[in-house]
Amino acid sequence: MQQNSGDMGTQSASCDLAILGGGLAGGLIALAMAARRPELAVTIFEQGDRLGGHHVWSFFASDVGVEGEALVEPMIAARWDGYSVRFPGAARELSSRYRSATSEKLDAAVRAAMPPDRILTGVKVTQADTASVTLADGRRFTAGAVIDARGAHGLAHMAGGWQKFVGHTLRLAAPHGLSSPVVMDASVEQIDGYRFVYCLPFSETEVFVEDTYYSDTADLDLPALRQRIADYAAAAGWRIESVVYEETGVLPVIAAGDFEAFWRAGGPLARAGTRAALCHPLTSYSIPDAVRFALYLTTLDNLSGEALVGTSHDWAEQHWREGRFYRMLSRMLFGASGGPDRWRMLARFYTLPEPLIERFYAGRSTALDMARILAGKPPVPLGAAMASLAGRGRPLADLGGSL
């Protein structure tokens, strides 16, 4: 077992806030507390060898606001002043500012902000309650409060579909020619539900290419997706010198669920991130909600264990209520349209005004936005769409069952 921070010892075995999980949500809470509540002793416990795992997280600057962008600034690996989308027979350039953050930069940012003896990596939490954390090696830590940010759990109480992907950072023999990201290229062959390719130009000769599917199953055929990325690069005229990074993921797209049953399944701890279902139900974007919740936690006067349990439940419940429109759209996407035709819903969406699109991704759609999204000729048969509103979609497996 690796512990990069060294032995804390009994004299340091207590803290004001213990964060379980050093991924996106846990890392942002740690950064927010270090910046805004430096008087608090915060300890972060991460099972992996580094914080953040191996991820690229992207978002629109409009998703997080001025305060949020300042919080994530140390994590940002690249920024652009626009992006494009492509669909069969159509394409569009948009001017929204786009950002990408990486787990490598998250790890470095948290380590720069926190004392090294407060960051424990390579450790497994075997037991936790509102005031203590016990590790697999027998060490026990006391805490004023504990918050669980270890990823999805309780998804047996949710239904919908899956967003799954493989991403490669490609080093090319010559410049790729992209000046801004291609956030959604759905002009590719439609396979296994709604498929699109996502491209982030990190330098003139380095591009991150992700093959993404909105699928009815969580199965990920790695050899097939790797080959499709290579084929996409070849079709673009890019000659690959090497693949310098690979990322894979299977994320829930939530169409329906029993929130209280989901919450009970997670146990008696305060929660953050996907552990609290704090993500966009349709896009699976998690940065906007992770940023908002991390900043909110720094404003609390009462950070006791029991108070934090109630606070996180109430915040997550409110987020669940506010997400009903997006869950309805998920039901339409998975329940009302055959896989090969799902792209039509997204193609129509991208004809709408750019501010509406920004608010949608931020999870801040207005009533007028919702009406605009649903107005006009529906992109899927109306009868099937209406029937889907009463459906739940497919049951979601529990990705966090081992945590």
PyMOL commands that set and color helices and strands:
alter all, ss='L'
color gray80, all
select helices_A, chain A and resi 10-12+24-36+61-75+103-113+116-118+155-157+222-235+259-265+273-276+287-297+305-322+324-335+339-341+343-349+354-361+367-374+382-388
alter helices_A, ss='H'
color red, helices_A
select strands_A, chain A and resi 14-20+42-46+56-60+76-80+83-87+90-94+98-102+119-121+125-129+132-135+140-148+158-172+182-185+194-203+206-215+240-257+270-271+394-395
alter strands_A, ss='S'
color yellow, strands_A
deselect
rebuild
show_as cartoon
